[in-house]
Amino acid sequence: MKAKVLSAQQAASLINDGDKVILGGFIGAVVPEAIEKAVGERFLSSGHPRSLELYFTAGQGDGIDRAVNHLSYPGMVSMACGGHWGLIPRLQKLANENLIAGYNFPQGVIAQLLRDSAAGKPGTLSHVGLGTYIDPRGGGGKINEVTGDDRVSLIDIDGQDYLFYKRIDANVALLRGTTADENGNITMEDECLFLENLAAAQLVTNMGGTVIVQVKKLVKVGELDPQQVRIPGIFVNAVVVADDDSHMQTFAEPMNPAYCGRGEVVSRVSRPRPLDVKKIIARRAAMELSQGAILNYGIGVPEVIAAVTDEEGITDQMIATVEPGAIGGTPAGGLSFGAAAFPEAVITQDQMFDFYDGGGIDQAFLGLAECDRNGDLNVSRFGPKIAGCGGFINITQNAKQVFFCGTFTAGKLNVKTGNGRLQIVQEGHIQKFIRQVQQVTFAADVARKNSKEVVYITERAVFRLVEQGLELVEIAPGIDLERDILAQMAFSPVISPELRLMDERIFCEPPMGLSIETLRFNAIKAGFAA
């Protein structure tokens, strides 16, 4: 059976009013940009397709007009369910104006839900989301007032609470690969991730729907290595061959062979990052690393930890993972986040979250946006800004140790350092340690119940989660406890009787001299050492 080879415009015409569409991609990687752009242009010129339901696991966009932003016009969408909304401002606007219904579910749950739905199951049963805004007792993951249908329910099994997420009945999938043969078999040799492409294609095929895959090139039947086929042709209805501009490897880089493990592995020789506030936080976080630990670095400040470990010469002592599927190597940042240079392996996103949800991560380093007196965090919603949880809930509820990393205040914060001490030149005008977060993305009570070690790291103070809330355990040299910490919080933390100063090496220009012995000691202390 030969797959149809269509132009992007012809593929766009296959989508009908009311279709339920799965969109592949992670930020700007593996995004079928040519197809999505053509669908948007068709709507602007004809008014169709209308009333689409959109499903996507991760953030897909550039924060301006690419990827899902092409599909975000009034009347074009009736409902959207995604794991991360921060890069799709046009869709956010529709949700904030109550022009569409919307859900923000954990990224890993959506990936697993596609796979379970493909298998004909009624949905996905998971502990992920308990105690957060995903929990039906906290809102059920609904984004706005017009979102009425309950898609998450609470279930008791042998006295334990679980969340049940209803299946997805999608009938269109817009996906991407690298090469297609005449029968529609798809390989992904130039893609930095595999994501949940196979699960999405199987689901839509089993629903009798239409799977359209964007690629860079076509070959004859028999030319592809069958062991490299990621989407078999029996799950593909149509193929679109895109030009290079619409098939960038990520939205930041046209093609980086290192993300596919190709090219010569060379030691990165780069100028050390200046000692700014992000590097200060990343340095303190790096002091918690354990030899042999399996890690997850979140986006933002945690990305800088990898730069610190490079500078200290200890990167190869841990194994970094990225939630969409990369294992090992050096995680990328910015609009290439999700990729990794010279990874040791790449698995599918649903497989990676199976590993995460089962407790596979030893140490997770994630961002710190809003924190309240109970220790709860909000990284997903700030007034009208719908950032979304992404993989944050999966990761923080299941990693053995969790470290939240971020500045103490936000907005125009300016610090001075370099001599072993920290000086606040200008205080940030936005408090981040507040009485109650707007939305619970990290549930401290669930962490307490599971006896999880949780640490909150800022440039001037370090806290840990205790029964009474947050306990202040470290302050930076040069910082005044009352003026620079307590006066900048909306609640009073517990003050540790053993309150100590942060290591002065953090605040000096030269490398700190983190040793393998330190990492080994941390591993023994945390119970990770064999």
C-alpha positions as CSV (number, residue, x, y, z in Angstrom):
1,M,0.0,0.0,0.0
2,K,1.6,3.3,-1.1
3,A,1.1,6.3,1.1
4,K,-0.2,9.4,-0.5
5,V,2.4,12.1,-1.1
6,L,0.8,15.5,-0.7
7,S,1.7,19.1,-0.5
8,A,1.2,20.8,2.8
9,Q,-1.9,22.5,1.4
10,Q,-3.4,19.3,0.2
11,A,-2.8,17.7,3.6
12,A,-4.5,20.6,5.3
13,S,-7.6,20.0,3.2
14,L,-7.9,16.5,4.8
15,I,-8.8,18.0,8.2
16,N,-12.5,18.5,8.7
17,D,-14.6,20.7,11.0
18,G,-14.8,19.1,14.5
19,D,-11.8,16.8,14.1
20,K,-9.9,15.8,17.1
21,V,-6.2,16.4,16.3
22,I,-3.0,15.2,18.0
23,L,-0.1,17.5,17.4
24,G,3.4,16.1,17.5
25,G,6.5,18.0,18.7
26,F,8.4,19.3,21.7
27,I,9.0,23.1,21.8
28,G,10.5,23.4,18.3
29,A,11.7,19.8,17.8
30,V,9.9,17.2,15.7
31,V,7.1,19.8,14.9
32,P,5.3,19.4,11.6
33,E,5.6,23.1,10.9
34,A,4.8,23.1,7.2
35,I,1.5,21.2,7.8
36,E,0.4,23.3,10.8
37,K,1.1,26.5,8.9
38,A,-0.9,25.3,5.9
39,V,-3.9,24.4,8.2
40,G,-3.8,27.8,9.7
41,E,-3.6,29.5,6.3
42,R,-6.5,27.4,5.0
43,F,-8.7,28.6,8.0
44,L,-7.8,32.2,7.4
45,S,-8.8,32.0,3.7
46,S,-11.8,29.7,3.9
47,G,-13.0,29.6,7.6
48,H,-12.3,25.9,7.8
49,P,-11.6,23.7,9.5
50,R,-13.6,24.9,12.5
51,S,-14.2,23.7,16.1
52,L,-11.1,21.5,16.3
53,E,-10.1,19.7,19.5
54,L,-6.3,19.9,19.9
55,Y,-4.1,17.5,22.0
56,F,-0.4,18.0,22.6
57,T,1.9,16.7,25.3
58,A,4.5,19.4,25.5
59,G,4.9,23.1,24.7
60,Q,5.0,23.4,20.9
61,G,5.9,26.9,19.7
62,D,8.4,29.7,19.8
63,G,6.4,32.1,22.0
64,I,5.3,34.1,18.9
65,D,3.7,32.5,15.9
66,R,5.0,29.0,15.1
67,A,3.7,25.5,15.7
68,V,0.4,25.5,17.7
69,N,0.1,29.2,17.3
70,H,-0.8,28.6,13.6
71,L,-4.0,26.8,14.8
72,S,-5.1,29.4,17.4
73,Y,-7.7,31.6,15.9
74,P,-11.3,32.3,17.2
75,G,-13.6,29.7,15.8
76,M,-10.9,27.4,14.7
77,V,-10.5,25.6,18.1
78,S,-13.2,24.5,20.5
79,M,-11.0,22.7,23.0
80,A,-7.3,22.2,23.7
81,C,-5.6,19.8,26.1
82,G,-1.9,20.2,26.5
83,G,0.9,19.7,29.0
84,H,2.6,23.1,28.5
85,W,1.1,26.3,27.3
86,G,3.9,28.8,27.8
87,L,5.0,29.0,24.1
88,I,1.6,29.4,22.6
89,P,0.3,32.9,23.5
90,R,-2.4,32.9,20.8
91,L,-4.0,29.8,22.3
92,Q,-3.6,31.2,25.8
93,K,-5.5,34.3,24.7
94,L,-8.4,32.2,23.5
95,A,-8.5,30.4,26.8
96,N,-8.3,33.6,28.8
97,E,-11.2,35.1,26.8
98,N,-13.3,31.9,27.4
99,L,-13.5,31.3,23.7
100,I,-12.3,27.7,24.0
101,A,-12.4,25.0,26.7
102,G,-9.0,24.0,27.9
103,Y,-7.1,21.5,30.1
104,N,-3.6,21.5,31.4
105,F,-2.5,18.0,32.3
106,P,0.9,16.6,33.2
107,Q,3.0,16.1,30.2
108,G,3.8,12.5,31.0
109,V,0.2,11.6,31.7
110,I,-0.8,12.8,28.2
111,A,1.9,10.8,26.6
112,Q,0.8,7.7,28.4
113,L,-2.8,8.5,27.7
114,L,-2.1,8.4,24.0
115,R,-0.5,5.0,24.3
116,D,-3.3,3.6,26.6
117,S,-6.0,5.0,24.3
118,A,-4.3,3.4,21.3
119,A,-4.6,0.0,23.2
120,G,-8.4,0.5,23.6
121,K,-8.2,1.2,27.3
122,P,-10.8,3.5,28.9
123,G,-8.0,5.8,30.1
124,T,-4.9,6.1,32.3
125,L,-4.7,5.4,36.0
126,S,-2.0,7.3,37.8
127,H,-0.9,8.7,41.1
128,V,0.5,11.7,39.3
129,G,-1.4,14.9,40.0
130,L,-2.7,14.0,43.4
131,G,-2.9,17.1,45.7
132,T,-2.3,19.5,42.8
133,Y,-4.7,21.6,40.7
134,I,-5.0,18.4,38.5
135,D,-6.8,16.6,41.3
136,P,-10.6,16.9,41.0
137,R,-10.6,18.4,44.5
138,G,-8.3,21.1,43.2
139,G,-9.9,21.9,39.9
140,G,-9.4,18.9,37.7
141,G,-6.8,20.6,35.4
142,K,-9.4,22.9,33.9
143,I,-8.1,26.2,32.6
144,N,-11.1,28.5,32.6
145,E,-14.8,28.9,33.5
146,V,-16.2,27.5,30.2
147,T,-14.4,24.2,30.6
148,G,-17.2,22.0,32.0
149,D,-16.4,18.3,31.2
150,D,-14.7,16.4,34.0
151,R,-11.8,14.4,32.4
152,V,-10.1,13.4,35.7
153,S,-11.8,11.4,38.5
154,L,-10.6,10.3,42.0
155,I,-10.5,6.5,42.5
156,D,-9.8,4.5,45.7
157,I,-7.9,1.2,45.2
158,D,-7.1,-0.8,48.3
159,G,-7.3,2.4,50.4
160,Q,-5.0,4.4,48.2
161,D,-6.1,7.4,46.1
162,Y,-5.4,7.5,42.4
163,L,-6.4,9.7,39.5
164,F,-8.2,8.3,36.4
165,Y,-7.7,10.3,33.2
166,K,-10.3,9.6,30.5
167,R,-9.2,8.2,27.1
168,I,-8.6,10.4,24.1
169,D,-10.5,9.6,20.9
170,A,-8.5,11.5,18.3
171,N,-9.1,11.0,14.6
172,V,-6.2,13.0,13.1
173,A,-2.5,13.1,13.9
174,L,0.0,15.6,12.5
175,L,3.5,14.1,13.1
176,R,7.0,14.4,11.8
177,G,9.9,12.2,10.8
178,T,13.0,12.4,8.6
179,T,12.6,9.9,5.7
180,A,9.6,8.2,4.3
181,D,9.5,5.3,1.8
182,E,6.8,4.8,-0.8
183,N,4.7,2.7,1.6
184,G,4.8,5.4,4.3
185,N,7.4,3.8,6.6
186,I,9.0,6.6,8.6
187,T,12.5,6.9,10.0
188,M,13.7,9.7,12.3
189,E,17.5,9.7,11.8
190,D,17.8,13.5,11.8
191,E,15.3,14.1,14.6
192,C,16.7,14.7,18.1
193,L,13.7,13.0,19.8
194,F,11.1,10.2,19.0
195,L,8.4,11.5,21.4
196,E,5.1,9.7,21.3
197,N,4.8,9.5,17.5
198,L,4.2,5.8,17.4
199,A,1.5,5.9,20.1
200,A,-0.3,8.8,18.4
201,A,-0.2,7.1,15.0
202,Q,-1.5,3.8,16.4
203,L,-4.4,5.6,18.3
204,V,-5.6,7.5,15.2
205,T,-5.3,4.4,13.0
206,N,-7.3,2.3,15.4
207,M,-9.9,5.1,15.4
208,G,-10.2,4.9,11.6
209,G,-8.7,8.3,11.3
210,T,-6.0,10.1,9.3
211,V,-2.2,10.2,10.1
212,I,-0.2,12.7,8.2
213,V,3.6,12.8,8.6
214,Q,6.0,15.6,7.5
215,V,9.4,14.4,6.3
216,K,12.5,15.8,4.6
217,K,12.9,13.2,1.8
218,L,11.3,10.2,0.1
219,V,13.0,6.9,-0.9
220,K,11.9,3.7,-2.6
221,V,10.5,0.7,-0.8
222,G,13.4,-1.4,0.6
223,E,15.9,1.4,1.1
224,L,15.0,1.9,4.8
225,D,16.5,-0.2,7.6
226,P,13.4,-1.8,9.1
227,Q,15.0,-1.6,12.6
228,Q,15.2,2.2,12.2
229,V,11.5,2.6,11.2
230,R,9.8,4.5,14.0
231,I,6.3,4.8,12.4
232,P,5.4,1.8,10.3
233,G,3.6,2.6,7.1
234,I,0.5,0.7,8.2
235,F,-0.1,3.7,10.5
236,V,0.5,6.4,7.9
237,N,-2.1,7.8,5.4
238,A,-0.2,10.7,3.9
239,V,3.3,12.1,3.7
240,V,4.3,15.8,3.2
241,V,7.8,16.5,2.0
242,A,8.8,19.9,3.5
243,D,11.6,22.3,2.6
244,D,14.4,23.0,5.1
245,D,12.9,26.2,6.4
246,S,9.8,24.3,7.6
247,H,11.8,21.3,8.9
248,M,14.5,22.8,11.2
249,Q,15.8,20.3,13.7
250,T,14.7,22.7,16.5
251,F,13.4,26.2,16.3
252,A,16.9,27.4,17.4
253,E,19.1,25.2,15.1
254,P,18.6,24.1,11.5
255,M,20.6,20.9,12.1
256,N,22.9,19.9,14.9
257,P,24.3,16.4,14.2
258,A,25.4,16.1,17.8
259,Y,21.8,15.9,18.9
260,C,21.6,12.6,16.9
261,G,24.9,11.4,18.3
262,R,26.8,12.0,15.1
263,G,30.1,13.7,14.6
264,E,33.3,13.8,16.7
265,V,32.8,14.0,20.4
266,V,35.1,16.8,21.6
267,S,35.7,18.3,25.0
268,R,33.7,21.5,25.2
269,V,36.0,24.4,25.6
270,S,33.9,27.4,26.4
271,R,34.4,30.6,28.3
272,P,33.2,30.1,31.9
273,R,29.8,31.7,32.5
274,P,30.1,35.1,34.4
275,L,29.3,34.9,38.1
276,D,25.7,36.1,37.8
277,V,22.8,35.2,40.0
278,K,21.8,32.1,38.0
279,K,25.4,30.7,38.3
280,I,25.3,31.4,42.1
281,I,22.2,29.3,42.4
282,A,23.4,26.6,40.1
283,R,26.7,26.3,42.0
284,R,24.9,25.8,45.3
285,A,22.7,23.2,43.6
286,A,25.7,21.4,42.1
287,M,27.0,20.9,45.6
288,E,24.1,18.5,46.1
289,L,25.0,16.3,43.1
290,S,25.7,12.6,43.8
291,Q,28.1,10.4,41.9
292,G,26.3,8.0,39.6
293,A,22.9,9.7,40.1
294,I,20.3,9.8,37.3
295,L,19.3,13.4,37.0
296,N,16.7,15.6,35.4
297,Y,17.4,19.3,34.9
298,G,14.4,21.6,34.3
299,I,14.4,24.6,32.1
300,G,15.7,28.0,33.3
301,V,18.1,28.2,36.2
302,P,18.6,24.4,36.4
303,E,20.0,24.5,32.9
304,V,23.0,26.4,34.2
305,I,23.9,23.5,36.5
306,A,25.3,21.6,33.5
307,A,27.6,24.6,32.7
308,V,28.8,24.5,36.3
309,T,29.6,20.8,36.2
310,D,31.5,21.3,32.9
311,E,33.5,24.0,34.5
312,E,34.2,21.8,37.5
313,G,35.1,18.8,35.4
314,I,32.5,16.5,37.0
315,T,29.8,16.2,34.3
316,D,30.7,12.6,33.5
317,Q,30.1,11.6,37.1
318,M,26.3,11.8,36.7
319,I,23.8,10.8,34.0
320,A,21.4,13.5,32.8
321,T,18.0,12.7,31.3
322,V,15.5,14.9,29.6
323,E,11.8,14.1,29.9
324,P,11.0,13.8,26.1
325,G,13.5,10.9,25.9
326,A,17.2,11.7,25.8
327,I,19.5,9.8,28.2
328,G,23.0,11.0,28.9
329,G,24.9,13.6,26.9
330,T,24.7,17.3,27.5
331,P,21.1,18.7,27.6
332,A,20.4,21.7,25.3
333,G,18.7,24.9,26.4
334,G,16.5,27.6,25.0
335,L,14.4,26.6,22.0
336,S,16.5,23.5,21.7
337,F,15.5,22.3,25.2
338,G,14.6,18.6,25.1
339,A,17.5,17.7,22.9
340,A,20.9,16.5,24.2
341,A,24.3,16.5,22.5
342,F,25.7,13.0,22.1
343,P,23.1,11.2,24.1
344,E,23.8,7.6,25.1
345,A,20.3,6.6,24.2
346,V,16.9,8.1,23.1
347,I,13.6,6.4,24.1
348,T,10.0,7.5,23.5
349,Q,8.4,10.1,25.8
350,D,5.8,7.7,27.2
351,Q,8.6,5.2,28.0
352,M,10.7,8.0,29.7
353,F,7.7,9.0,31.9
354,D,7.1,5.3,32.8
355,F,10.6,5.3,34.2
356,Y,10.1,8.7,35.9
357,D,6.8,7.8,37.5
358,G,8.2,4.6,38.8
359,G,10.8,6.5,40.8
360,G,13.7,6.2,38.4
361,I,15.1,9.8,38.9
362,D,17.6,10.1,41.8
363,Q,17.8,13.9,41.8
364,A,15.6,16.5,40.0
365,F,16.6,20.1,39.8
366,L,13.6,22.3,38.7
367,G,12.6,25.9,38.7
368,L,11.3,27.9,41.6
369,A,8.6,30.4,40.8
370,E,6.1,31.0,43.6
371,C,6.4,29.2,47.0
372,D,4.1,29.5,50.0
373,R,4.2,28.9,53.7
374,N,3.2,25.2,53.3
375,G,6.0,24.6,50.9
376,D,3.7,24.3,47.9
377,L,4.9,25.6,44.5
378,N,3.2,27.2,41.6
379,V,5.0,27.2,38.2
380,S,2.0,26.8,36.0
381,R,-0.3,29.8,36.3
382,F,0.3,33.5,37.0
383,G,-2.8,35.6,36.6
384,P,-3.7,35.4,32.9
385,K,-0.4,33.7,32.0
386,I,-1.0,30.0,31.5
387,A,2.5,28.6,31.6
388,G,1.4,25.0,32.2
389,C,2.9,22.2,34.3
390,G,4.8,20.3,31.5
391,G,6.6,17.4,33.2
392,F,7.0,19.2,36.5
393,I,4.3,17.2,38.3
394,N,5.5,13.8,37.1
395,I,9.1,14.7,38.0
396,T,8.6,16.3,41.4
397,Q,6.2,13.7,42.7
398,N,8.4,10.8,41.8
399,A,12.1,11.8,42.0
400,K,13.9,10.6,45.2
401,Q,15.3,14.1,45.9
402,V,13.9,17.3,44.6
403,F,15.7,20.7,44.5
404,F,13.9,23.8,43.5
405,C,16.2,26.5,42.1
406,G,15.4,30.1,41.5
407,T,16.0,33.7,42.6
408,F,14.7,34.8,46.0
409,T,12.7,37.7,44.5
410,A,11.8,38.5,40.9
411,G,11.8,41.6,38.8
412,K,14.8,44.0,38.5
413,L,16.8,42.0,41.1
414,N,20.5,43.1,41.0
415,V,23.2,41.5,43.0
416,K,27.0,42.0,43.4
417,T,29.5,39.3,44.3
418,G,32.9,37.9,43.5
419,N,34.7,38.3,46.8
420,G,33.1,35.5,48.7
421,R,30.1,37.6,49.8
422,L,26.7,38.6,48.3
423,Q,25.4,42.1,48.2
424,I,21.8,43.0,47.2
425,V,22.3,46.1,45.0
426,Q,18.6,46.4,44.1
427,E,15.9,44.2,45.5
428,G,13.4,42.5,43.2
429,H,10.0,44.1,43.4
430,I,8.1,40.8,43.2
431,Q,7.9,38.5,46.2
432,K,8.2,34.8,45.4
433,F,7.7,33.5,48.9
434,I,4.1,34.3,49.5
435,R,1.3,33.2,51.9
436,Q,-0.6,31.1,49.4
437,V,0.2,30.2,45.8
438,Q,-2.3,30.8,43.0
439,Q,-2.2,27.2,41.8
440,V,-0.6,24.1,43.4
441,T,1.8,22.5,40.9
442,F,3.9,20.9,43.6
443,A,2.0,19.5,46.6
444,A,4.1,19.7,49.7
445,D,1.7,17.5,51.7
446,V,2.1,14.7,49.2
447,A,5.9,15.0,49.5
448,R,5.7,14.9,53.3
449,K,3.5,11.8,53.2
450,N,6.1,10.1,51.0
451,S,9.0,11.3,53.2
452,K,10.6,13.0,50.2
453,E,13.7,15.2,50.6
454,V,12.8,18.7,49.2
455,V,15.3,21.6,49.2
456,Y,14.6,25.2,48.0
457,I,17.8,26.9,46.7
458,T,18.1,30.7,46.1
459,E,21.1,33.0,45.7
460,R,20.8,34.2,49.3
461,A,19.0,31.4,51.3
462,V,18.5,27.7,51.3
463,F,15.4,26.1,52.8
464,R,14.2,22.5,53.3
465,L,10.7,21.1,53.6
466,V,9.7,20.1,57.2
467,E,6.4,19.3,58.9
468,Q,5.9,23.0,59.9
469,G,6.5,24.4,56.4
470,L,9.9,25.7,55.3
471,E,13.0,25.7,57.5
472,L,15.8,28.2,56.7
473,V,19.1,26.3,56.9
474,E,21.6,28.5,55.1
475,I,22.1,32.2,54.3
476,A,24.7,33.8,52.0
477,P,27.8,35.5,53.5
478,G,27.1,39.3,53.5
479,I,23.3,38.9,53.7
480,D,21.3,40.4,56.6
481,L,18.8,37.8,57.9
482,E,16.1,40.4,58.8
483,R,16.5,42.9,56.0
484,D,17.3,40.6,53.1
485,I,15.4,37.5,53.9
486,L,12.6,37.7,56.5
487,A,11.4,41.2,55.4
488,Q,11.2,39.9,51.8
489,M,8.9,37.0,52.7
490,A,5.1,37.1,53.3
491,F,5.4,34.4,56.0
492,S,7.9,33.5,58.7
493,P,9.9,30.3,58.1
494,V,11.3,28.0,60.8
495,I,14.8,29.1,61.6
496,S,17.2,26.2,61.9
497,P,19.0,26.1,65.3
498,E,22.0,25.1,63.1
499,L,21.7,27.9,60.6
500,R,24.9,28.2,58.7
501,L,26.5,30.3,56.0
502,M,26.5,29.1,52.4
503,D,30.0,28.1,51.1
504,E,32.1,31.2,50.2
505,R,33.4,29.4,47.1
506,I,30.0,29.9,45.5
507,F,30.5,33.7,45.5
508,C,34.1,33.8,44.1
509,E,35.1,33.9,40.4
510,P,37.4,30.8,40.2
511,P,35.9,27.3,40.0
512,M,34.8,25.9,43.3
513,G,36.9,22.7,43.1
514,L,34.1,20.2,43.4
515,S,35.7,16.8,43.7
516,I,34.6,13.3,42.9
517,E,35.1,12.6,46.6
518,T,32.4,15.1,47.4
519,L,30.0,13.5,44.9
520,R,30.7,10.1,46.3
521,F,30.0,11.4,49.8
522,N,26.7,12.8,48.6
523,A,25.8,9.5,47.0
524,I,26.5,7.6,50.2
525,K,24.6,10.1,52.3
526,A,21.6,9.9,49.9
527,G,21.7,6.1,49.7
528,F,22.5,6.1,46.0
529,A,25.9,4.4,46.3
530,A,26.2,0.7,45.7
